[in-house]
Amino acid sequence: MELRTKEMLVSMGLYSLLTMLIYFVALSQAGSSFDPRVIAGGLLWLAFLFTSMLGLNRSLVHEKDQGCLDALLLAPIDRPIIFFSKAAGNFIFLVIVEFLSLPVFAFLFLQGRGGFPTQFYWMTPAILPVASLGIAGVGTLLATMSVNTKGKDFVLTVLFIPLMYPLLLGAVMATSAAIMGGPGSVSQFWSGMEWVGGYDIVMIFAAYGLYEFVIDA
């Protein structure tokens, strides 16, 4: 369905670009002495985090509204297979949007500051799929929990944001190291990557173990 309509990719992409544009307009009044690279890593991952919530909300709407979720539950397959399928779809959509949005972000916030550090070109693409894996895994579990509630958008936001804080911390650390460069940036990058990787392992296994109880509830 997504290959035919492009509904989720288009909506997520536009949301991400609009979020970055709002950041740019807000920071344009800060003055020439302010270096946006200092907070660029945080701005980038906040934009991706908000964008991911839009995609997660949409990922189960069709299944719920058209009765597909009930059909999946009746199918003779293990419940974790549904989890990994939905998480894989969310991961693919999110990574595509991130890689398309990254050049726009670099153009808006990182131009005119002496160029990009050499490490930027391999560090930043490396952190995107690792962090997106945790967002997709945890987000799929929470989206399944909230889809049966009346205020599913609100419930997902309240649950999702606090659980994303550890991942956000590591992702911003690694991305800031890639953007700023300088001595110690590589070690700071790998520290952030280790933090994000550890989060992915723990939380995805937890989501895998809980998904059968959540989807049958």
N, C-alpha and C positions, 0 to 999 in steps of 0.2 A: 504493500500500500504506500509506503514511504517513497519507494523508488518511482511510483507513478505520480504521486501528488507533490512530493518535496515539501510537505506542510511543516514538518518539525524542523528540518534543516533551515528553511527560509525564516521561520519565526525566531528560532534560536540565533541565527546569524544576524538578523536585523536588531534583535534585542541587545546582543553583544556590542554591535557597532554603535547603537544609540547610547548605551551606557558609557562607552569610551568617549563619545562626543560630549556627553554631559560633563564627564570628568575634565575634559580639555577646556571647555568653556568656563567651568568653575575655577580652574587653576590659571587661566589666562590673566586673571586679575591679581595674581600673586606678585607680579613684578619680575623684572629681568634677573634679579639677584637670586631668585628661588630656583633651585635645581630640581626638576620633577623626577629625576632618576632616583632620588632618595626614597620616594614613596611609590615609584612605578611598579615594583613587584607586588605590593599590596593592592594597588588599583587594578592590576591585571587579574589577580586571582579573585578579587571581589566581583569583577565583571563576569568571570567564568563561573563563579559560584551561583550568582543570580541567574545566569543563563541556563545553568544545569537544572535549576528548580523548574524553570519553564518547560524544559524537555521532559523531566521526570513526571510532571503533572500530566503532560500529554501522552506519555508512553502507555498508560493504562486506561485512558479515557475511552478509546475505541473498544477495547476488550470488555470494559464494564458496560458501556452504553449499548453495545450490539450483542451482548450475551456471549462473547467469545471466551471470557474468563471462565464461565460456567462449563463451556465445552472443553476447555483445557483441563479443568478439574475432573471431568468425566473420562478423559483420555487415560489409557493404561500406561502412564509414564510416571516416573518419580517426580515429586514436587521440586526438588533441587534443579532438575533439568529446566523447568520453567524459569527459575531464578537466574541460572546462568545464561539462558537465551535472552531474557529481558535485559540483564545487566550487560551482555555483549552488545546488544543493539544500542542501548544508552551510551555505552563507552564509544562505539564507532561514531555516533552522531556528535558527541561532545568533542572528540578529538578532531573531527573534520572542521567543526566550527572554530576550535581553538587555533588550528593551523592557518585557517583563512583569516582570522582576526588578528593574528600576531603581527603581520606586516603593517596593518593599519595602526596598531598600537605603537609600533616602533616609529612610524612616520609622525604620529601626533606628539609623542612624549620624549623620544630619544634623539630627534634630529637637532643639529646645531650645537652639540655638546662634545665636540672633538671626535665624533665617530664612535662606533661600538667597539668594546674590547674584543680581542680575538676569541676569547672563550665564549662570548655571547652566542656565536653561531652554532656551537654544538651543545652548550649547557642548556639553553632554553628549550630547544626541541626535545632534549632528553628528559626534562622534568615533566613535560606536558602529559605524555601517556601514563607515566607512573602515578602522578596525582589524579589523573582522570579515572584510573582504575578504582581507586578508593571512593571517589565521588559516585561512580556508577554503581558499585557494589552496595554501599550503604544506602544510597539514594533509592535503589530499586526496592530494597527491603522496606524503607520508610514509605515509599509511594504505595506499595501494596497494603501497608497498614492503614494508610490514610484514605485510600480510595473508597472505602465503605462508609466513611464518616460524612456528615453533612457539610462541614467546612473543611473539605480536604486540602484546599490550598493553604489555609491557615495552619492546619494541623501539621502538614508537611514542613512548613517553614519553621514552626516552633521546635519540631524534633530535629530537623536537618541542620540548622545553623549551629547549635551547640556541639553536636557530634562532629561537625567539620572543623572545629577550632584546632585540634592537634594537627590535622592534615594541612590546614591553611598556614599554620605556623611554619612547618617544614618547607612547604612549597614557596612561601614568600622568602624564606631564608635562602633557598637555593636560587630562586629567580633574581633576588637582589644581588647575590654574588655574581651572577652572570651579567647583570646590567652594569654594575659598578666596576667590576674588575679589580685590579690592584693586587698587592701582596696578600696572600692568605685567602684569595677568592675561591681557589680550587678546593681547599680543605673545607671552607664554609659551605661550598656547593655540595660536597659529598656528605657533610653532616646533615644538611637538609634532606638530601636524597635518602639517607639511612633512616631518618625520622619518618619520612613519607612511606618508605618501603615497609618499615615495621608496622606502621598504622594499617597499611593495605593488608598485610598478612593476618593480623589479629582481627580486624573488623570484617574482612571478607569471610574468614572461617566462621566468625560469630553469625554473620548474616546467613551463611549457608546452613548452619545448624538450626537457626530460628525460623527459616523461611517456611518450612512445612507447617509449623504451628500457626504462623501468621496468615498464610493463604487459606488455610482451612477454617480460620476463625469466622 
